[in-house]
Amino acid sequence: MPQPVPIGAPVPSADPTGSGRADGPAPLLRAAILGTGGVAHLHAAALAGLDGVHLVAAADPSGQHLTDFADAYGVPSRFSSLEELLEGGGVDVLHICTPPGGHAEQTAAAVRAGAHVVVEKPAALSLDQLDTMLDAAHAARRGLAVVFQQRSGSAAARVKELLDSGVLGRPLSALCQTHWYRTPEYFAVPWRGTWATEGGGTTLSHGSHQIDLLAYLLGEWESVHATLWRQQHDIETEDLAHASLVFASGAVASVVTTVLGPRQSSLIRIDTEHATIELEHLYGHAHADWTITPAAHVDEETSSAWVLPELEIPSGHDALLAEIYASLRSGGGMPPIVSHPSRALEIVTGIYASAREGRWLARADLADPALRGPLAAPVTDGRRRADGTGGTTA
């Protein structure tokens, strides 16, 4: 394994357009991480397993967090701010692992400095902000990838292939359920649970993973109707959401997202004309988490062709970042697996807008600039007082 490359050292960089193949051997890519909290460790560990990639810098305003993180992963250059990191130059890819409120400005600064960006979800607090990020990346001829790692892995790729090919027939109905569990201590972090700093509640911060995977499998969406609830936690945002989501194919999905589930589970079920696809996992899936059940009219010879590939790649940051860096090093820009970076946030925005306006919300409605801003929406307060009263909307 090559030795770490100092942040200012001259190293061949990837094709600056992010779209064409670079001449000569695949370039060595220098990565940096902004924010050294829990999710940053997943990024650092994944990068350590990739050939031709060096984690050369990290930045965090907390000196102790930065030192502990950088020491753990052998990061040679350390900065207290993004500005200092970018002034050093020599970063090909910046991983943004900070709270979502700063993502728009951080992305714009990074792409202007010549770096591709890999940003944790929620990518932004609104579609307006994400538009700004994508516009900045396009203007700088840099790539922008949102981390929706549930798309990755060999099983998801195979199921998408089967659905896209039409061999399973038309998708008819679906379930998309995120039953996670969070304690009051989780929401004690100052930026969580508020519209201003977290942007939304469990739909945005947790359910967007499964919503994104469902849309990755089923394609474009058409309309949504939703309600938001605050059942337990002392927060501004919702801790439970129910939505009906209609796809362009005509498939109708029931989407439930909550942080009130002691038995945690992430569930997707898709019923098509010829089969039922089921996935149940928590934070990542492998082949054993998927089941494809043929309808009674499907013969064994036909259904035997629906098996998952022999080579198993679990979902996760490792798999997603491997695809991103392989594509960047080849000069191919960001890979297809990170395409449609706005779709999950569009659906989430539709859920909040539907709850706010009390009506079905069409995807076409999101062309209205008034719907592309902050997500804040009324939440029905279902918390019951000792006398049994409650259930107000606020």
Secondary structure, 3 states (H helix, E strand, C coil): CCCCCCCCCCCCCCCCCCCCCCCCCCCCEEEEEECCCHHHHHHHHHHHCCCCEEEEEEECCCHHHHHHHHHHHCCCEEECCHHHHHHCCCCCEEEECCCHHHHHHHHHHHHHCCCEEEEECCCCCCHHHHHHHHHHHHHCCCCEEEECHHHCCHHHHHHHHHHHHCCCCCEEEEEEEEEEECCHHHHCCCCCCCCCCCCCCHHHHHHHHHHHHHHHHHCCEEEEEEEEEECCCCCCCCCEEEEEEEECCCCEEEEEEECEEEEEEEEEEEEECCEEEEEEECCCCCHHHEEEEECCCCCHHHHHHHCCCCCCCCCCHHHHHHHHHHHHHCCCCCCHHHCCCCHHHHHHHHHHHHHHHCCCEEHHHHHCHHHCCCCCCCCEEEEECCCCCEEEEC
